[in-house]
Amino acid sequence: MKRIAGLCKALPYRFAPRLIPTIVTLLLLPVLISLGQWQIHRAEFKQHLQDSYELAMHAAPLTVGSEPLDAEKVRYHRLKAQGHYEPGYQILLDNQISQGKAGYEVVTPLHIDGGDMRILVNRGWIPATSDRRVMPDIATPQHTLVVTGVASDPSAERYMELGDVKSIGWQKVWQNLDMKRYIKLVPFPVQPMLIELDPASPAGGFVRDWPQPDAKVEMHKGYAFQWFAMALMLVTYYLVVSIRKTNDD
């Protein structure tokens, strides 16, 4: 011990922390570490969602019938429903872009066989006409068919709407698919989710280049790395400013 004490005295530097850097470090370091840990937890949660999506996509499709489904439980699951389209209650979602061209997404209710229940089917994208006042012609199968696709949350992507859309009656062109609004306007029950029609399905579809949900797992990991790196830089800076020469006042 005497040798160690003598060695420390012989060193040209000593650890002499200052008040303000110490206070700043004590306040910021826990915050930076907590933010990094929060991003790690978000990455783990998003990875779980991504894994659930992959599992649901490869599972056998769930058959949709007359009983209402839980939209949250079947989200991203593959669904299958048999029935016929009802174009009288069809709507077009405006401001949809495909390969740089403006158009609409065609959303048509499918009357499910064996009951009164309907489910909305996004049949894909169609181009807009040169005169937006003229609606495009939309061919719709009249016979009974089987629809397969992925359950989607219509409220995931929304565009700004001007005015009080709730006070407006039935319209053929909508800016957003508001399920609550749609259900109030139609005289039949509707499942609370949307089917994005399979790209290979022959059930009256159009352009269907559905984007895959991105959980942004790597983004959260990157943010976590940044917060931890800032914490390390803070500690390094604190040590640098706290170590002084032995002969300094």
C-alpha positions as a printed Julia matrix, in Angstrom:
249×3 Matrix{Float64}:
   0.0     0.0     0.0
   2.83    2.34    0.75
   4.29    1.61   -2.67
   0.94    2.38   -4.37
   0.57    5.63   -2.44
   4.09    6.6    -3.35
   3.41    5.78   -7.0
   0.27    7.94   -7.02
   2.19   10.83   -5.54
   4.84   10.4    -8.21
   2.33   10.61  -11.07
   2.27   13.96  -12.88
  -1.57   14.03  -13.02
  -4.35   13.84  -10.46
  -8.14   13.47  -10.55
  -9.63   16.78   -9.44
 -13.27   17.13  -10.6
 -14.81   20.58  -10.87
 -18.24   21.4    -9.52
 -20.09   22.46  -12.7
 -18.85   19.58  -14.96
 -19.72   17.14  -12.17
 -23.27   18.49  -11.81
 -23.81   18.51  -15.58
 -22.52   14.94  -15.9
 -24.66   13.68  -13.01
 -27.75   15.26  -14.57
 -27.2    14.33  -18.23
 -25.66   10.87  -17.98
 -28.76    9.1   -16.56
 -30.94   10.84  -19.17
 -28.75    9.74  -22.08
 -28.57    6.16  -20.81
 -32.36    6.08  -20.25
 -33.0     7.34  -23.78
 -30.69    4.68  -25.19
 -32.44    1.95  -23.18
 -35.85    3.24  -24.32
 -34.79    2.98  -27.96
 -33.53   -0.57  -27.34
 -36.92   -1.49  -25.86
 -38.68    0.1   -28.85
 -36.49   -1.9   -31.21
 -37.37   -5.12  -29.37
 -41.09   -4.25  -29.48
 -40.96   -3.39  -33.19
 -39.04   -6.59  -33.89
 -41.84   -8.51  -32.16
 -44.39   -6.77  -34.42
 -42.31   -7.57  -37.49
 -42.01  -11.22  -36.46
 -45.77  -11.35  -35.86
 -46.37   -9.9   -39.32
 -44.1   -12.45  -40.98
 -45.82  -15.26  -39.09
 -49.29  -14.0   -40.01
 -48.36  -13.59  -43.66
 -47.31  -17.23  -43.95
 -50.21  -18.65  -41.95
 -53.34  -20.11  -43.53
 -55.94  -17.4   -44.31
 -58.72  -16.81  -41.81
 -62.23  -17.2   -43.19
 -64.39  -14.11  -42.7
 -68.04  -14.75  -41.96
 -70.99  -12.93  -40.43
 -69.48  -12.61  -36.97
 -67.62   -9.33  -36.32
 -63.86   -9.74  -36.04
 -61.42   -7.94  -33.76
 -59.51   -5.62  -36.09
 -56.46   -5.48  -33.85
 -56.18   -9.26  -33.53
 -56.44   -9.97  -37.26
 -54.31   -7.06  -38.44
 -51.76   -8.23  -41.04
 -53.37  -11.68  -41.11
 -54.39  -13.14  -44.43
 -58.17  -13.23  -44.81
 -60.53  -15.06  -47.13
 -64.15  -14.18  -47.81
 -66.73  -15.42  -50.31
 -69.5   -13.22  -51.64
 -70.32  -10.63  -54.27
 -69.34   -7.0   -54.71
 -71.8    -4.15  -54.16
 -70.52   -1.27  -56.32
 -73.39    0.97  -55.23
 -71.54    1.61  -51.96
 -68.1     1.72  -53.53
 -65.78    4.64  -52.79
 -62.61    5.98  -54.38
 -59.7     7.08  -52.21
 -58.18   10.21  -53.73
 -54.55   11.39  -53.88
 -53.1     7.94  -54.53
 -49.85    7.81  -56.53
 -48.53    4.89  -58.58
 -45.29    5.22  -60.56
 -45.56    8.98  -60.45
 -49.14    9.09  -61.71
 -52.14   10.38  -59.75
 -55.19    8.21  -59.31
 -57.55    6.5   -56.92
 -57.72    3.32  -54.87
 -60.98    1.45  -55.41
 -62.65    0.27  -52.2
 -65.7    -1.96  -52.73
 -67.85   -3.7   -50.1
 -68.14   -7.46  -50.45
 -71.45   -8.93  -49.3
 -70.34  -12.09  -47.53
 -72.38  -15.19  -48.29
 -74.64  -16.54  -45.55
 -75.56  -13.32  -43.79
 -75.84   -9.54  -43.89
 -72.21   -8.75  -43.1
 -69.96   -6.88  -45.53
 -66.22   -6.35  -45.63
 -64.43   -3.63  -47.56
 -61.96   -4.73  -50.21
 -59.25   -2.44  -51.57
 -59.11   -3.65  -55.15
 -56.09   -1.54  -56.06
 -55.1     1.62  -57.92
 -56.59    3.11  -61.08
 -55.44    6.28  -62.91
 -57.46    9.47  -62.7
 -58.98   10.94  -65.83
 -57.59   14.14  -67.35
 -60.74   15.91  -66.14
 -61.08   15.23  -62.41
 -64.78   16.02  -62.63
 -65.23   12.86  -64.72
 -65.1     9.63  -62.77
 -63.17    6.71  -64.31
 -65.05    3.65  -65.52
 -64.62    0.8   -63.07
 -65.41   -2.77  -64.08
 -66.81   -4.82  -61.23
 -67.53   -8.58  -61.33
 -71.19   -9.38  -60.65
 -70.84  -13.07  -59.8
 -69.95  -14.73  -56.5
 -66.2   -14.89  -55.96
 -63.58  -15.62  -53.33
 -61.5   -12.69  -52.1
 -58.16  -13.24  -50.41
 -55.8   -10.63  -49.06
 -54.21   -9.05  -46.02
 -56.17   -7.37  -43.23
 -55.25   -3.69  -43.08
 -56.01   -0.8   -40.75
 -57.66    1.94  -42.86
 -56.65    4.64  -40.36
 -52.9     3.92  -40.68
 -52.44    6.5   -43.44
 -54.5     9.65  -43.41
 -54.38   12.87  -45.39
 -55.51   16.28  -44.22
 -59.17   16.99  -44.9
 -60.77   20.4   -45.09
 -64.12   20.99  -43.47
 -66.24   18.8   -41.25
 -66.46   15.54  -43.17
 -68.77   14.04  -40.54
 -71.52   16.43  -41.56
 -71.2    15.49  -45.25
 -73.41   12.74  -46.65
 -72.48   10.01  -49.07
 -69.66   10.8   -51.5
 -68.01    8.71  -54.19
 -64.55   10.19  -53.61
 -63.01   10.25  -50.13
 -59.72   11.66  -48.94
 -59.46    9.04  -46.18
 -61.23    5.81  -45.37
 -62.86    6.55  -42.03
 -64.46    3.27  -40.96
 -66.71    4.87  -38.33
 -67.99    7.37  -40.87
 -68.51    4.66  -43.49
 -70.41    2.4   -41.09
 -72.75    5.27  -40.15
 -73.54    6.02  -43.79
 -74.35    2.51  -45.03
 -77.46    0.45  -44.17
 -75.61   -2.79  -43.35
 -73.01   -4.11  -40.88
 -69.35   -3.89  -41.91
 -66.3    -5.66  -40.6
 -63.94   -3.12  -38.92
 -60.99   -3.87  -41.17
 -60.05   -3.68  -44.83
 -58.79   -6.44  -47.11
 -55.96   -5.46  -49.44
 -56.64   -7.74  -52.39
 -53.81  -10.15  -53.22
 -51.77   -9.02  -56.24
 -52.33  -12.4   -57.9
 -56.06  -12.59  -57.11
 -58.44  -12.66  -60.1
 -61.24  -11.13  -58.01
 -61.65   -7.88  -59.97
 -58.44   -6.16  -58.95
 -56.4    -3.34  -60.44
 -52.81   -2.22  -59.78
 -51.84   -3.72  -56.42
 -48.34   -2.83  -55.3
 -48.95   -2.88  -51.58
 -46.08   -1.52  -49.43
 -44.82   -3.86  -46.74
 -45.13   -2.48  -43.19
 -41.76   -1.2   -41.98
 -41.23   -1.6   -38.24
 -38.06    0.56  -38.44
 -36.17   -1.76  -36.1
 -32.79   -0.64  -37.43
 -33.76    3.01  -36.98
 -34.4     2.48  -33.26
 -31.12    0.59  -32.91
 -29.35    3.48  -34.61
 -30.92    5.98  -32.22
 -29.91    3.81  -29.26
 -26.31    3.75  -30.52
 -26.34    7.55  -30.79
 -27.6     8.04  -27.23
 -25.08    5.59  -25.78
 -22.31    7.22  -27.84
 -23.27   10.62  -26.44
 -23.17    9.16  -22.93
 -19.68    7.8   -23.58
 -18.55   11.15  -24.99
 -19.93   12.91  -21.9
 -18.0    10.6   -19.57
 -14.86   11.02  -21.64
 -15.19   14.79  -21.59
 -15.77   14.74  -17.82
 -12.64   12.69  -17.23
 -10.54   14.92  -19.49
 -11.57   18.15  -17.75
 -11.24   16.54  -14.32
  -7.65   15.31  -14.69
  -5.08   18.0   -14.01
  -1.38   18.17  -13.51
  -0.21   17.61   -9.99
   1.44   21.0    -9.74
  -1.7    22.85  -10.95
  -3.58   24.91   -8.39
